[in-house]
Amino acid sequence: MAEQFFIPTKVIAGKGCIREHASLLAALGAKAMVVTGCHSALVNGSQADITAALQEKRIPYFVYNRIASNPSIAAVREAAAVARDEGADFVIGCGGGSPLDAAKAIALLAANDLDDAELFAGIFENPALPMVAVPTTAGTGSEVTQYAILTNDRLQTKTSIASEAIFPRLAFLDATYTLSLPLRVTVNTALDALSHALEGCLAKRAIALSNLLAAESLRISGACLPLLRGEEISWTVREQLLYASMLAGMVIAHTGTTALHAMGYSLTYFRDIDHGRANGLLMSEYLRFVAASCRERVEEALRRTGFADLDSFQAMLKELLGEREWISEAEIDRFSAIAIRAKNIGNTLRNPVQQDLAEIIRRSFI
């Protein structure tokens, strides 16, 4: 079977890269919608740099700062209506995974009148508005993927829009914007990136090139994660984490995710556990499950991360994660029943049944 590799996003990285390359924004449209949350983009300086670049090139813009964590379908529909009313013809997403994914969905819905079935089936009459991604955390890799993950209250989980139409045109990576992140957020987002690279190695859709990218992402993450044990995190480490996150995003753009993400979504939806932390809590037992039938693949992934075996890897995770949340047996049954219906379950190297998922969750928490 032929292998395909496609990343259409132009990535520019380095200190001050937005201001330095402001001219690229002028080629995207005549009026920008800047999509972000209500607080962090002001604190970390990213919003100021974006608006300064737009002002320098005399590009009209407005800031939409009402994106909450884990945005819902209804929330992005509301924002898309604002984009249409204001006449925006390109979108700049600024923040962590929530604003970036929301910006992709907004860019799509601003140009298309879609019901939910059409939205998630990838049936679009018009191309999405051009979109720019400015990540301010190092974890989601959304700046280089064709996915927008939204909270789906009807299904009580997260659902993914997956279409090449929503790949960002541009991504600006400046680790300056991650300097103000609390340690907890830095750890959780780093675990998200780690899960992307690990799942990419252990996905049925893995290809030779995605494995190369995953190996480099794992190498960097494995070197950086043990350093996230104090409040002082160096610029170099933060820059490396941002790079590892981007590489891992490129990986899942081709491989997709697996059962680990499917299980983690319920922890986020029902228990409000941060997505990266949710994956981290489940990661060791997920790897143990896959290793039962694909031991060499798991061992190779761990070696790439710099760990001799699963026990030493698990010890590192326990130190980073601290005290675990408590999950009831009723929740285990509920979460596993929801997870088994997810599309990415079938992408896992070892096919799980619901009982397998329940046991992974149980071993992770009880």
C-alpha positions as CSV (number, residue, x, y, z in Angstrom):
1,M,0.0,0.0,0.0
2,A,1.3,3.5,-0.9
3,E,2.3,5.7,2.0
4,Q,1.3,9.4,1.9
5,F,2.7,12.3,3.8
6,F,1.2,15.8,3.7
7,I,1.9,18.8,6.0
8,P,0.9,22.1,4.2
9,T,1.5,24.4,7.2
10,K,4.4,26.8,6.9
11,V,6.1,26.8,10.3
12,I,8.2,29.7,11.5
13,A,10.0,29.4,14.8
14,G,12.1,31.7,17.0
15,K,12.0,34.7,19.3
16,G,10.0,37.5,17.9
17,C,9.0,35.5,14.8
18,I,5.5,37.0,14.5
19,R,6.7,40.6,14.4
20,E,9.6,39.7,12.1
21,H,7.3,38.0,9.6
22,A,4.3,40.3,9.8
23,S,4.2,40.6,6.0
24,L,3.0,37.0,5.7
25,L,-0.3,38.0,7.4
26,A,-1.0,40.6,4.8
27,A,-1.2,37.9,2.2
28,L,-4.0,36.0,3.9
29,G,-6.8,38.5,3.9
30,A,-8.2,42.0,4.6
31,K,-9.6,41.6,8.1
32,A,-8.5,39.3,10.9
33,M,-10.4,37.6,13.7
34,V,-8.0,36.9,16.6
35,V,-9.4,34.0,18.5
36,T,-8.1,33.4,22.1
37,G,-9.0,32.9,25.7
38,C,-9.8,35.6,28.2
39,H,-6.5,35.9,30.0
40,S,-3.4,34.0,29.1
41,A,-2.7,35.6,25.7
42,L,-2.6,39.0,27.5
43,V,-0.2,37.7,30.1
44,N,2.3,35.9,27.9
45,G,2.6,38.7,25.3
46,S,1.3,36.7,22.3
47,Q,-1.8,38.8,21.8
48,A,0.2,42.0,21.9
49,D,2.7,40.7,19.3
50,I,-0.2,39.6,17.0
51,T,-2.0,42.9,17.2
52,A,1.2,44.9,16.7
53,A,2.0,42.9,13.6
54,L,-1.5,43.5,12.2
55,Q,-1.3,47.2,13.0
56,E,2.2,47.4,11.4
57,K,0.7,46.1,8.2
58,R,-2.5,48.1,8.6
59,I,-4.7,45.1,8.6
60,P,-8.0,45.6,10.4
61,Y,-8.8,43.1,13.1
62,F,-10.9,42.3,16.1
63,V,-10.2,40.1,19.1
64,Y,-12.6,37.4,20.1
65,N,-11.6,36.3,23.6
66,R,-14.5,34.1,24.7
67,I,-13.0,30.7,24.1
68,A,-13.1,28.5,27.3
69,S,-11.3,25.3,27.9
70,N,-12.6,22.4,25.9
71,P,-14.9,24.5,23.7
72,S,-18.3,23.1,22.7
73,I,-19.8,22.9,19.3
74,A,-22.3,25.6,20.3
75,A,-19.5,27.9,21.4
76,V,-17.7,27.7,18.0
77,R,-20.9,28.2,16.1
78,E,-21.5,31.4,18.1
79,A,-18.0,32.6,17.3
80,A,-18.4,31.8,13.6
81,A,-21.5,33.9,13.5
82,V,-19.5,36.8,14.9
83,A,-16.8,36.2,12.2
84,R,-19.4,36.5,9.5
85,D,-21.1,39.5,11.0
86,E,-17.7,41.3,11.4
87,G,-16.6,40.4,7.8
88,A,-13.4,38.5,8.9
89,D,-11.7,36.8,6.0
90,F,-8.9,35.1,8.0
91,V,-8.5,33.8,11.5
92,I,-5.6,33.8,13.9
93,G,-5.8,31.3,16.8
94,C,-3.7,32.1,19.8
95,G,-3.4,29.9,22.9
96,G,-3.3,26.3,23.9
97,G,-5.3,23.5,22.2
98,S,-8.7,25.0,23.0
99,P,-8.3,28.3,21.1
100,L,-6.4,26.7,18.3
101,D,-9.0,24.0,17.7
102,A,-11.8,26.5,18.1
103,A,-10.1,28.8,15.5
104,K,-10.0,26.0,13.0
105,A,-13.7,25.2,13.5
106,I,-14.6,28.9,13.4
107,A,-12.7,29.3,10.1
108,L,-14.7,26.4,8.7
109,L,-18.1,27.4,10.0
110,A,-17.7,31.0,9.0
111,A,-17.5,29.9,5.4
112,N,-20.0,27.0,5.5
113,D,-23.6,26.6,6.9
114,L,-23.2,23.0,8.3
115,D,-25.2,20.8,10.6
116,D,-23.3,18.6,13.1
117,A,-23.4,15.6,10.9
118,E,-21.9,17.5,7.9
119,L,-19.4,19.2,10.2
120,F,-17.9,15.9,11.5
121,A,-18.4,14.0,8.2
122,G,-16.1,16.5,6.4
123,I,-18.8,17.6,3.9
124,F,-17.9,21.2,3.0
125,E,-19.0,23.2,0.0
126,N,-16.6,26.1,0.6
127,P,-13.0,26.2,1.7
128,A,-12.4,27.3,5.3
129,L,-11.1,30.8,5.9
130,P,-7.2,30.9,6.0
131,M,-6.1,30.2,9.6
132,V,-2.9,31.1,11.5
133,A,-1.9,29.2,14.6
134,V,0.1,30.7,17.5
135,P,0.6,28.0,20.2
136,T,1.3,29.3,23.7
137,T,1.6,25.8,25.3
138,A,3.8,22.9,24.3
139,G,1.5,20.0,24.0
140,T,-1.3,19.8,21.5
141,G,0.6,20.1,18.2
142,S,-2.6,21.6,16.8
143,E,-0.6,24.1,14.8
144,V,0.3,21.4,12.3
145,T,-2.7,19.1,12.3
146,Q,-6.0,18.8,10.4
147,Y,-8.0,18.2,13.6
148,A,-10.3,20.3,15.7
149,I,-11.4,18.7,18.9
150,L,-14.7,19.9,20.3
151,T,-16.8,19.0,23.3
152,N,-19.9,17.1,22.1
153,D,-22.5,17.3,24.9
154,R,-24.9,15.0,23.0
155,L,-22.3,12.2,23.0
156,Q,-20.8,13.2,26.4
157,T,-17.3,13.2,25.0
158,K,-14.9,15.0,22.6
159,T,-15.5,14.7,18.9
160,S,-12.9,15.5,16.2
161,I,-13.4,17.4,12.9
162,A,-10.8,15.9,10.7
163,S,-10.2,17.5,7.3
164,E,-7.3,18.8,5.3
165,A,-9.4,21.9,4.9
166,I,-8.5,23.1,8.4
167,F,-4.7,22.7,8.3
168,P,-3.4,26.1,9.4
169,R,-1.7,28.1,6.6
170,L,0.9,29.4,9.0
171,A,2.2,28.5,12.5
172,F,4.4,30.8,14.6
173,L,6.3,29.0,17.3
174,D,7.8,31.4,19.9
175,A,8.7,29.7,23.3
176,T,8.6,33.2,24.9
177,Y,4.8,32.6,25.2
178,T,5.3,29.5,27.3
179,L,7.6,31.2,29.9
180,S,4.6,32.3,32.1
181,L,3.0,28.8,32.2
182,P,2.6,27.3,35.7
183,L,4.5,24.1,36.3
184,R,1.3,22.1,36.4
185,V,0.3,23.3,32.9
186,T,3.8,22.7,31.6
187,V,3.8,19.1,32.8
188,N,0.3,18.4,31.6
189,T,0.9,19.8,28.1
190,A,4.2,18.0,27.8
191,L,2.4,14.7,28.6
192,D,-0.1,15.4,25.9
193,A,2.8,15.8,23.4
194,L,4.4,12.6,24.7
195,S,1.1,10.7,24.3
196,H,0.8,11.9,20.7
197,A,4.3,10.6,19.8
198,L,3.8,7.3,21.7
199,E,0.4,6.6,20.2
200,G,1.8,7.5,16.8
201,C,4.4,4.7,17.2
202,L,1.7,2.3,18.3
203,A,-0.9,3.1,15.7
204,K,-2.0,0.9,12.9
205,R,-1.7,3.9,10.5
206,A,2.0,4.5,11.4
207,I,4.3,4.9,8.4
208,A,8.1,5.1,8.1
209,L,8.2,8.9,8.1
210,S,5.8,9.3,11.0
211,N,8.0,6.9,13.0
212,L,11.0,9.0,12.3
213,L,9.2,12.1,13.5
214,A,7.9,10.3,16.6
215,A,11.4,9.0,17.5
216,E,12.8,12.5,17.5
217,S,9.8,13.9,19.5
218,L,10.2,11.0,22.0
219,R,13.9,11.7,22.4
220,I,13.3,15.3,23.2
221,S,10.4,14.7,25.5
222,G,12.3,11.9,27.3
223,A,15.2,14.3,28.0
224,C,13.0,17.2,29.1
225,L,10.3,15.5,31.2
226,P,12.6,14.6,34.1
227,L,13.6,18.3,34.3
228,L,10.0,19.4,35.0
229,R,10.3,19.0,38.8
230,G,10.8,22.6,39.9
231,E,9.4,26.0,39.2
232,E,12.4,27.2,37.2
233,I,12.3,25.7,33.7
234,S,15.0,27.0,31.3
235,W,14.3,28.7,28.0
236,T,16.1,25.9,26.3
237,V,13.9,23.2,27.8
238,R,10.7,25.2,26.9
239,E,11.9,25.7,23.4
240,Q,12.6,22.0,23.1
241,L,9.2,21.0,24.5
242,L,7.5,23.3,21.9
243,Y,9.5,21.6,19.1
244,A,8.7,18.2,20.4
245,S,5.0,19.1,20.5
246,M,5.1,20.3,16.9
247,L,6.8,17.1,15.8
248,A,4.3,15.0,17.6
249,G,1.5,17.0,16.0
250,M,3.0,16.0,12.6
251,V,2.9,12.4,13.7
252,I,-0.7,12.3,14.6
253,A,-1.6,14.3,11.5
254,H,-0.7,11.0,9.7
255,T,-1.3,8.3,12.3
256,G,-4.2,9.6,14.3
257,T,-4.5,8.7,18.0
258,T,-5.5,5.5,19.7
259,A,-7.4,4.0,22.7
260,L,-5.4,6.2,25.1
261,H,-7.0,9.3,23.8
262,A,-10.4,7.6,23.7
263,M,-10.2,6.8,27.4
264,G,-8.8,10.1,28.4
265,Y,-11.7,12.1,26.9
266,S,-14.1,10.8,29.5
267,L,-11.8,11.8,32.3
268,T,-11.8,15.3,30.9
269,Y,-15.5,15.5,30.1
270,F,-16.9,14.1,33.3
271,R,-14.2,14.8,35.9
272,D,-12.6,18.0,34.4
273,I,-9.2,16.4,34.5
274,D,-6.8,18.3,32.1
275,H,-6.5,16.4,28.8
276,G,-2.7,15.9,29.1
277,R,-2.9,14.8,32.7
278,A,-5.7,12.4,31.8
279,N,-3.5,10.7,29.2
280,G,-0.6,10.7,31.6
281,L,-2.6,8.9,34.3
282,L,-3.6,6.2,31.8
283,M,-0.4,5.9,29.9
284,S,1.5,3.2,31.8
285,E,-1.3,0.8,31.9
286,Y,-2.2,1.5,28.2
287,L,1.4,0.6,27.3
288,R,1.3,-2.5,29.4
289,F,-1.9,-3.6,27.6
290,V,-0.4,-3.0,24.1
291,A,2.9,-4.7,25.1
292,A,1.1,-7.9,25.8
293,S,0.9,-8.5,22.1
294,C,3.3,-6.0,20.6
295,R,6.2,-6.1,23.1
296,E,8.9,-5.1,20.7
297,R,7.0,-2.0,19.5
298,V,6.5,-0.8,23.0
299,E,10.0,-1.5,24.1
300,E,11.4,0.4,21.1
301,A,9.2,3.4,21.9
302,L,10.4,3.4,25.5
303,R,14.0,3.2,24.4
304,R,13.5,6.2,22.1
305,T,12.2,8.0,25.2
306,G,15.3,7.1,27.1
307,F,13.9,4.5,29.5
308,A,15.1,1.0,29.9
309,D,11.8,-0.5,30.7
310,L,8.1,0.3,31.5
311,D,8.7,0.3,35.3
312,S,11.3,3.1,35.1
313,F,9.0,5.0,32.8
314,Q,6.1,4.5,35.1
315,A,8.1,5.8,38.1
316,M,8.9,9.0,36.2
317,L,5.2,9.5,35.4
318,K,4.2,8.9,39.0
319,E,6.6,11.6,40.2
320,L,5.4,14.1,37.7
321,L,1.7,13.4,38.2
322,G,1.6,13.3,42.0
323,E,-1.5,12.2,43.9
324,R,-4.1,10.6,41.6
325,E,-7.7,11.3,41.5
326,W,-10.2,8.7,42.7
327,I,-12.5,6.9,40.2
328,S,-15.4,4.8,41.2
329,E,-16.3,1.4,39.7
330,A,-19.5,3.0,38.2
331,E,-17.4,5.6,36.5
332,I,-15.0,3.0,35.2
333,D,-18.0,1.2,33.6
334,R,-19.4,4.4,32.2
335,F,-16.1,5.7,30.8
336,S,-15.1,2.4,29.2
337,A,-18.6,2.1,27.6
338,I,-18.2,5.5,26.0
339,A,-14.6,5.0,24.9
340,I,-15.1,1.8,23.1
341,R,-17.4,3.6,20.6
342,A,-14.7,6.0,19.6
343,K,-13.2,5.8,16.1
344,N,-9.6,5.8,17.3
345,I,-10.1,2.5,19.2
346,G,-9.7,0.7,15.9
347,N,-6.4,2.4,15.3
348,T,-4.8,0.7,18.4
349,L,-2.2,-2.0,17.6
350,R,-3.9,-4.4,20.0
351,N,-7.6,-4.3,19.6
352,P,-9.3,-3.7,22.9
353,V,-12.8,-4.7,24.0
354,Q,-14.7,-2.7,26.6
355,Q,-13.5,-5.0,29.4
356,D,-9.9,-4.2,28.4
357,L,-10.5,-0.5,28.6
358,A,-12.2,-0.9,32.0
359,E,-9.2,-2.8,33.3
360,I,-6.8,-0.2,32.0
361,I,-8.7,2.6,33.8
362,R,-9.1,0.5,36.9
363,R,-5.4,-0.3,37.2
364,S,-4.6,3.4,36.6
365,F,-6.6,4.6,39.5
366,I,-7.4,1.9,42.0
